[in-house]
Amino acid sequence: MHKYSIRSKITALKSLLNNELDTMRTKNILGVIDLFMLSLMIVSLPSVEAPKNIFLVLYLVARILTEFLTFNQKKFHWSHWDSMFLTIVVTALLSTIFAGMPHLEEWKGYKVLLTAILTGWLLSRARYTKEHYQFLFKLIVLSTLPPLIWGLYEYLVIHSKESLEIHSVGHVNHSAIYLVIIFGAALGWFLSTLNIKKETLQKKSQTIMPGMLSLLFFISLIIGMSRGAFGIGVILGLSLFILLGKNKKNRLIGIVSIIGILLLAFFLKTNIVQKQINNSKSNNVLAYRDRVWNVSLEASRHSPLLGIGLSNFHFISLDQIKRSVEDRGETFDAEKYYFQGHSHNLYLSALVERGILGLIVTFIFMLAWMTSLIKTFRQAKRSSEETFLWAGSFSAWLATFGIGLVNTTFHHEHAILACLFLGLYVSYTSAVKEV
């Protein structure tokens, strides 16, 4: 009986080891698929619509299967970022289920938000090698080049577009938000390699290329004529030079360069400057945004706690606003309201579509992200990859919540882009802690 007992234990141990090896092999295969599909999605993100969605779904499936295997191995970990992402997903779901204006496009809007959040969430839980983090970051930046060059050709050469647009991103303001994030990431890449000694720039391809990319993206912001995006782009550029410049000379040259380009744009009266001048002359500096915001504030009264539902803003009618105003015993003035497809403000959009709960979660998300950037800033200069990964995350934060004051950020391509940079940085910092 004793011999049989030993044999059965050995057999059980062998079976356990075989199962463990099979699981490891499966995870390795899924890891390859994960990285491959993520890379294809990144390349497709600013360029082509259908392939981007296909690769994104396949990436998410690979990551979910990996998480399932990790859970079965009892190696599952949970962080405050997991709680943050889960909170966004659940509260947005509540706003969708209990939408104040139901049976419209709330589920479509929820899918858009869910896609971006899941991208950042699952990416933040992934663990890659140092080389993979560098590769993914640089791929994000470089993949913007082909559609940007094509957009510049369409706008400046053949005049088939009335404004500069990145092909799959679309509308000029959306493309500008995307470009601001990419500009900051490219500048962070440049600063991670920049080294000025005795007033001489080390002429290395690894320094010159990101420098040229940063300049191209910044000039493209001027050409793009999105005033809010350009303004945040200037603030972003100055901030990165001040925060990540390796010495005073680096910082000074960077600041002077940005201010010089800014003054040149004013001196040449570029289209973006002319646009601001014309709006000022017509007493319309905000381009009717103040009247759009009045619609948002009034519409938020309809369903204050959970909102009217994601993507339902464009279903708000003048009659609904009029009824809401008059029900309070006030006089309705149609001139105070201007109807567009969205709130032109990230925070008002959250308030209208996801209610007070959604607005609170948006502020918590903003503060959690900034807190993470502040806590890890000291480590941001330890190596080149830490520098540009931090810069990418910071750029996504500032573009999302800065431009969000005058435009509806954090949806579609630029939301996915922001979550890519957030997820990459959270993943990297978590991986470093575990080593």
C-alpha positions as CSV (number, residue, x, y, z in Angstrom):
1,M,0.0,0.0,0.0
2,H,2.9,2.3,0.8
3,K,4.5,1.8,-2.6
4,Y,1.2,2.5,-4.4
5,S,0.8,5.7,-2.3
6,I,4.3,6.9,-3.4
7,R,3.6,6.1,-7.0
8,S,0.3,7.9,-7.0
9,K,1.9,11.0,-5.5
10,I,4.7,10.9,-8.1
11,T,2.1,10.5,-10.9
12,A,0.1,13.4,-9.5
13,L,3.2,15.5,-9.3
14,K,4.1,14.7,-12.9
15,S,0.6,15.6,-14.0
16,L,0.8,18.9,-12.2
17,L,4.1,19.7,-13.7
18,N,2.9,18.8,-17.2
19,N,-0.2,21.0,-16.7
20,E,2.0,23.8,-15.5
21,L,4.3,23.5,-18.6
22,D,1.3,23.4,-20.9
23,T,0.0,26.6,-19.3
24,M,3.3,28.3,-19.6
25,R,3.5,27.3,-23.3
26,T,0.0,28.6,-23.9
27,K,0.8,31.9,-22.1
28,N,4.0,32.2,-24.2
29,I,2.0,31.7,-27.4
30,L,-0.7,34.2,-26.3
31,G,2.1,36.6,-25.4
32,V,3.4,36.5,-29.0
33,I,-0.1,37.0,-30.3
34,D,-0.7,39.8,-27.8
35,L,2.4,41.7,-28.9
36,F,1.8,41.1,-32.6
37,M,-1.9,42.2,-32.6
38,L,-1.1,45.2,-30.4
39,S,1.6,46.3,-32.9
40,L,-0.7,45.9,-35.9
41,M,-3.4,47.9,-34.1
42,I,-0.9,50.7,-33.3
43,V,0.1,50.9,-36.9
44,S,-3.5,50.9,-38.1
45,L,-4.9,53.3,-35.4
46,P,-4.3,56.6,-37.3
47,S,-4.6,55.2,-40.8
48,V,-7.2,52.6,-41.4
49,E,-10.6,52.0,-39.8
50,A,-11.6,48.3,-40.2
51,P,-8.2,46.6,-39.6
52,K,-7.7,48.8,-36.5
53,N,-10.9,47.4,-34.9
54,I,-10.1,43.8,-35.9
55,F,-6.6,43.9,-34.5
56,L,-7.8,45.7,-31.3
57,V,-10.4,43.0,-30.7
58,L,-7.9,40.2,-31.3
59,Y,-5.4,41.9,-28.9
60,L,-8.0,42.2,-26.2
61,V,-9.0,38.6,-26.6
62,A,-5.4,37.5,-26.3
63,R,-4.9,39.6,-23.1
64,I,-8.2,38.3,-21.5
65,L,-7.2,34.7,-22.1
66,T,-3.8,35.4,-20.6
67,E,-5.4,37.0,-17.5
68,F,-7.7,33.9,-17.2
69,L,-4.7,31.6,-17.2
70,T,-2.9,33.8,-14.7
71,F,-5.9,33.6,-12.5
72,N,-6.0,29.8,-12.7
73,Q,-2.3,29.7,-11.7
74,K,-3.2,31.8,-8.6
75,K,-0.8,34.5,-9.7
76,F,-3.5,37.1,-10.2
77,H,-2.5,40.6,-9.0
78,W,-4.7,43.6,-8.4
79,S,-3.6,47.3,-8.0
80,H,-5.3,50.6,-7.4
81,W,-5.2,51.2,-11.2
82,D,-7.3,48.1,-11.7
83,S,-9.8,49.5,-9.3
84,M,-9.7,52.8,-11.2
85,F,-10.4,51.2,-14.5
86,L,-13.1,49.0,-13.1
87,T,-14.8,52.0,-11.5
88,I,-14.9,53.8,-14.9
89,V,-16.4,50.7,-16.6
90,V,-19.0,50.0,-14.0
91,T,-20.2,53.6,-13.5
92,A,-20.4,54.1,-17.3
93,L,-22.4,50.9,-17.5
94,L,-24.9,52.3,-14.9
95,S,-25.3,55.5,-16.9
96,T,-26.0,53.3,-20.0
97,I,-28.5,51.0,-18.3
98,F,-30.3,53.9,-16.6
99,A,-29.8,56.5,-19.4
100,G,-32.1,59.5,-19.0
101,M,-32.7,59.4,-22.8
102,P,-33.0,55.7,-23.4
103,H,-33.0,53.6,-26.5
104,L,-30.9,55.9,-28.6
105,E,-27.1,55.5,-28.9
106,E,-26.0,55.0,-25.3
107,W,-24.8,51.4,-25.9
108,K,-22.8,52.5,-28.9
109,G,-21.2,55.3,-26.8
110,Y,-20.5,52.8,-24.0
111,K,-18.8,50.5,-26.4
112,V,-16.5,53.3,-27.6
113,L,-15.6,54.2,-24.0
114,L,-15.2,50.5,-23.0
115,T,-12.9,49.9,-25.9
116,A,-10.5,52.6,-24.9
117,I,-10.6,51.8,-21.2
118,L,-10.0,48.0,-21.8
119,T,-7.1,48.9,-24.0
120,G,-5.4,50.8,-21.2
121,W,-6.5,48.5,-18.5
122,L,-5.3,45.2,-20.1
123,L,-2.1,46.9,-21.3
124,S,-1.4,48.1,-17.8
125,R,-1.5,44.5,-16.6
126,A,0.8,43.2,-19.3
127,R,4.5,42.5,-18.7
128,Y,6.9,43.1,-21.5
129,T,10.7,43.2,-21.8
130,K,12.6,46.5,-21.8
131,E,13.1,46.2,-25.6
132,H,9.3,45.6,-26.1
133,Y,8.4,48.8,-24.2
134,Q,10.8,50.8,-26.3
135,F,9.6,49.2,-29.5
136,L,5.9,49.8,-28.8
137,F,6.4,53.5,-27.8
138,K,8.5,54.3,-30.9
139,L,6.0,52.4,-33.1
140,I,3.1,54.6,-31.8
141,V,5.1,57.8,-32.7
142,L,6.3,56.6,-36.1
143,S,2.9,55.1,-37.1
144,T,1.6,58.7,-37.2
145,L,3.9,59.8,-39.9
146,P,2.3,58.1,-43.0
147,P,-1.3,59.5,-42.4
148,L,0.1,62.9,-41.3
149,I,2.2,63.2,-44.5
150,W,-0.9,62.2,-46.5
151,G,-3.0,64.7,-44.7
152,L,-0.5,67.5,-45.4
153,Y,-0.5,66.5,-49.0
154,E,-4.3,66.5,-49.2
155,Y,-4.5,69.9,-47.5
156,L,-1.5,71.8,-48.8
157,V,-0.9,70.3,-52.3
158,I,-4.0,68.9,-53.9
159,H,-6.5,70.9,-51.7
160,S,-8.9,68.0,-51.4
161,K,-9.4,68.7,-47.7
162,E,-10.4,72.1,-46.1
163,S,-8.2,71.4,-43.1
164,L,-5.4,69.1,-41.9
165,E,-6.7,65.7,-41.0
166,I,-5.0,62.5,-40.0
167,H,-6.8,59.9,-42.2
168,S,-8.5,57.6,-39.8
169,V,-8.8,60.1,-36.9
170,G,-10.8,62.5,-39.0
171,H,-12.1,65.9,-38.0
172,V,-9.5,68.7,-37.6
173,N,-10.0,69.0,-33.8
174,H,-9.8,65.3,-33.3
175,S,-6.6,65.1,-35.4
176,A,-5.2,68.0,-33.5
177,I,-5.7,66.3,-30.2
178,Y,-4.0,63.2,-31.5
179,L,-1.1,65.3,-32.8
180,V,-0.6,67.1,-29.4
181,I,-0.2,63.7,-27.7
182,I,2.2,62.4,-30.4
183,F,4.1,65.7,-30.3
184,G,4.7,65.4,-26.6
185,A,5.7,61.7,-26.9
186,A,8.2,62.6,-29.7
187,L,9.6,65.4,-27.7
188,G,10.1,63.2,-24.7
189,W,11.9,60.7,-27.0
190,F,14.1,63.5,-28.2
191,L,14.9,64.8,-24.7
192,S,15.7,61.3,-23.6
193,T,18.6,61.3,-26.0
194,L,19.5,65.0,-26.1
195,N,22.9,65.9,-24.8
196,I,24.5,69.3,-25.4
197,K,28.2,69.6,-24.5
198,K,30.3,72.7,-25.2
199,E,27.4,74.1,-27.3
200,T,27.6,71.2,-29.7
201,L,24.8,68.8,-30.3
202,Q,26.0,65.2,-30.5
203,K,25.0,64.4,-34.1
204,K,23.5,61.0,-33.6
205,S,20.7,59.6,-35.7
206,Q,18.9,58.6,-32.5
207,T,18.8,62.2,-31.4
208,I,18.3,63.9,-34.7
209,M,15.3,61.8,-35.9
210,P,13.0,62.4,-32.8
211,G,14.1,66.0,-32.9
212,M,12.9,66.4,-36.5
213,L,9.7,64.5,-35.7
214,S,9.0,66.8,-32.8
215,L,9.4,69.8,-35.0
216,L,7.2,68.3,-37.7
217,F,4.4,67.5,-35.3
218,F,4.6,71.0,-33.7
219,I,4.5,72.8,-37.1
220,S,1.6,70.5,-38.1
221,L,-0.3,71.8,-35.0
222,I,0.1,75.4,-36.4
223,I,-1.1,74.2,-39.8
224,G,-4.0,72.4,-38.2
225,M,-5.6,75.6,-36.9
226,S,-7.0,74.1,-33.7
227,R,-6.4,76.9,-31.3
228,G,-7.0,74.9,-28.1
229,A,-4.8,72.1,-29.2
230,F,-2.0,74.5,-30.3
231,G,-2.2,76.3,-27.0
232,I,-1.9,73.1,-25.0
233,G,0.9,72.0,-27.4
234,V,2.9,75.1,-26.5
235,I,2.4,74.5,-22.8
236,L,3.3,70.9,-23.2
237,G,6.5,71.6,-25.1
238,L,7.6,74.2,-22.5
239,S,6.7,71.9,-19.7
240,L,8.7,68.9,-21.1
241,F,11.8,71.0,-21.7
242,I,11.6,72.4,-18.2
243,L,10.9,69.0,-16.5
244,L,13.0,66.7,-18.6
245,G,15.8,68.9,-19.9
246,K,19.1,67.4,-18.7
247,N,20.7,70.8,-18.0
248,K,20.1,74.5,-18.1
249,K,21.4,74.8,-21.6
250,N,19.0,72.2,-22.9
251,R,16.1,73.8,-21.2
252,L,17.0,77.3,-22.4
253,I,17.5,76.3,-26.1
254,G,14.2,74.3,-26.0
255,I,12.2,77.2,-24.5
256,V,13.7,79.7,-26.9
257,S,13.0,77.4,-29.8
258,I,9.3,77.1,-28.9
259,I,8.8,80.8,-28.2
260,G,10.7,81.6,-31.5
261,I,8.4,79.4,-33.5
262,L,5.4,80.9,-31.7
263,L,6.5,84.5,-32.5
264,L,7.3,83.5,-36.1
265,A,3.7,82.2,-36.4
266,F,2.3,85.5,-35.2
267,F,4.7,87.5,-37.4
268,L,3.7,85.6,-40.5
269,K,0.1,85.8,-39.6
270,T,-0.5,82.1,-40.2
271,N,-4.0,80.7,-40.6
272,I,-4.3,79.8,-36.9
273,V,-3.4,83.4,-35.9
274,Q,-5.7,84.9,-38.6
275,K,-8.5,82.7,-37.3
276,Q,-8.1,84.0,-33.8
277,I,-8.0,87.6,-35.1
278,N,-11.2,87.1,-37.1
279,N,-13.0,85.5,-34.1
280,S,-11.9,88.4,-31.9
281,K,-13.1,91.0,-34.4
282,S,-16.5,89.3,-34.6
283,N,-16.7,89.0,-30.8
284,N,-16.7,85.2,-31.0
285,V,-13.5,84.2,-29.4
286,L,-14.9,80.9,-28.1
287,A,-16.5,80.1,-31.5
288,Y,-20.0,79.7,-30.0
289,R,-18.7,77.3,-27.3
290,D,-20.2,79.3,-24.5
291,R,-23.6,78.8,-26.1
292,V,-22.9,75.0,-26.6
293,W,-22.0,74.9,-22.9
294,N,-25.3,76.5,-22.0
295,V,-27.0,73.6,-23.8
296,S,-24.9,71.2,-21.8
297,L,-25.6,72.8,-18.4
298,E,-29.3,72.9,-19.1
299,A,-29.4,69.3,-20.5
300,S,-27.6,68.1,-17.4
301,R,-30.8,68.9,-15.4
302,H,-32.7,66.2,-17.3
303,S,-30.9,63.3,-15.5
304,P,-28.5,64.8,-13.0
305,L,-27.2,61.7,-11.3
306,L,-26.5,59.2,-14.1
307,G,-26.8,61.4,-17.2
308,I,-28.7,61.0,-20.5
309,G,-26.5,58.3,-21.8
310,L,-23.2,58.2,-23.7
311,S,-23.3,59.6,-27.3
312,N,-26.9,60.9,-26.8
313,F,-25.9,64.6,-26.6
314,H,-26.8,65.2,-30.3
315,F,-30.4,64.0,-29.7
316,I,-31.1,67.0,-27.4
317,S,-33.6,69.3,-29.1
318,L,-34.3,73.0,-28.8
319,D,-37.8,72.2,-27.5
320,Q,-36.4,70.1,-24.6
321,I,-34.2,73.0,-23.6
322,K,-37.0,75.5,-23.9
323,R,-39.3,73.3,-21.8
324,S,-36.7,72.8,-19.1
325,V,-36.1,76.6,-18.8
326,E,-39.8,77.5,-18.8
327,D,-40.6,74.8,-16.2
328,R,-38.5,76.7,-13.8
329,G,-40.5,79.8,-14.5
330,E,-37.6,81.5,-16.4
331,T,-37.8,83.2,-19.9
332,F,-36.3,81.1,-22.7
333,D,-33.9,82.9,-25.0
334,A,-32.9,80.9,-28.1
335,E,-29.9,83.1,-28.7
336,K,-28.2,81.7,-25.6
337,Y,-28.0,78.2,-27.0
338,Y,-26.1,76.7,-29.9
339,F,-26.6,73.0,-30.9
340,Q,-23.7,70.8,-32.1
341,G,-23.0,67.1,-31.9
342,H,-21.1,67.2,-28.6
343,S,-20.4,69.4,-25.6
344,H,-17.1,70.8,-26.7
345,N,-15.9,70.2,-23.1
346,L,-14.7,67.0,-21.6
347,Y,-16.2,67.8,-18.1
348,L,-19.6,69.0,-19.3
349,S,-19.8,66.0,-21.6
350,A,-19.2,63.7,-18.6
351,L,-21.8,65.7,-16.6
352,V,-24.5,65.5,-19.4
353,E,-23.9,61.9,-20.6
354,R,-22.8,60.2,-17.3
355,G,-24.2,62.6,-14.7
356,I,-22.7,63.8,-11.5
357,L,-21.4,60.3,-10.9
358,G,-19.6,60.3,-14.2
359,L,-18.1,63.8,-13.6
360,I,-16.8,62.7,-10.2
361,V,-15.2,59.6,-11.6
362,T,-13.6,61.8,-14.4
363,F,-12.0,64.0,-11.8
364,I,-10.8,61.0,-9.8
365,F,-9.3,59.5,-12.9
366,M,-7.6,62.8,-13.7
367,L,-6.2,63.1,-10.2
368,A,-5.1,59.5,-10.0
369,W,-3.2,59.8,-13.3
370,M,-1.5,63.0,-12.3
371,T,-0.6,61.6,-8.8
372,S,1.0,58.6,-10.6
373,L,3.0,60.9,-12.8
374,I,4.2,63.0,-9.8
375,K,5.1,60.0,-7.7
376,T,7.2,58.4,-10.5
377,F,8.8,61.7,-11.7
378,R,12.1,61.2,-9.8
379,Q,12.6,57.9,-11.6
380,A,11.8,59.4,-15.0
381,K,15.4,60.5,-15.7
382,R,17.1,57.2,-14.7
383,S,17.0,55.8,-18.3
384,S,15.9,56.9,-21.8
385,E,12.9,54.5,-21.8
386,E,11.7,55.8,-18.4
387,T,12.0,59.4,-19.7
388,F,10.0,59.0,-22.9
389,L,7.5,56.6,-21.4
390,W,6.8,59.2,-18.6
391,A,6.6,62.0,-21.3
392,G,4.1,59.9,-23.3
393,S,1.9,59.5,-20.3
394,F,2.2,63.1,-19.3
395,S,1.4,64.3,-22.8
396,A,-1.7,62.1,-22.9
397,W,-2.8,63.5,-19.6
398,L,-2.3,67.2,-20.5
399,A,-3.9,66.8,-23.9
400,T,-6.9,65.0,-22.6
401,F,-7.6,67.2,-19.6
402,G,-6.2,70.4,-21.0
403,I,-7.8,70.5,-24.4
404,G,-10.8,69.0,-22.6
405,L,-11.6,72.5,-21.3
406,V,-12.6,73.6,-24.9
407,N,-13.2,70.3,-26.7
408,T,-14.7,66.8,-26.1
409,T,-11.5,64.8,-25.7
410,F,-11.2,61.1,-24.7
411,H,-13.2,59.3,-27.4
412,H,-12.4,57.2,-30.4
413,E,-8.8,57.3,-31.7
414,H,-7.3,59.8,-29.3
415,A,-8.9,58.1,-26.3
416,I,-7.3,54.8,-27.4
417,L,-4.0,56.7,-28.0
418,A,-4.1,58.2,-24.5
419,C,-4.9,54.8,-22.9
420,L,-2.0,53.3,-24.8
421,F,0.5,55.7,-23.3
422,L,-1.1,55.4,-19.9
423,G,-1.2,51.6,-20.0
424,L,2.4,51.4,-21.3
425,Y,3.7,53.6,-18.4
426,V,1.7,51.8,-15.7
427,S,2.8,48.4,-17.1
428,Y,6.4,49.6,-17.2
429,T,6.5,51.0,-13.6
430,S,4.7,47.9,-12.3
431,A,7.2,45.6,-14.0
432,V,10.1,47.6,-12.6
433,K,8.7,47.2,-9.1
434,E,8.4,43.5,-9.5
435,V,12.0,43.0,-10.5
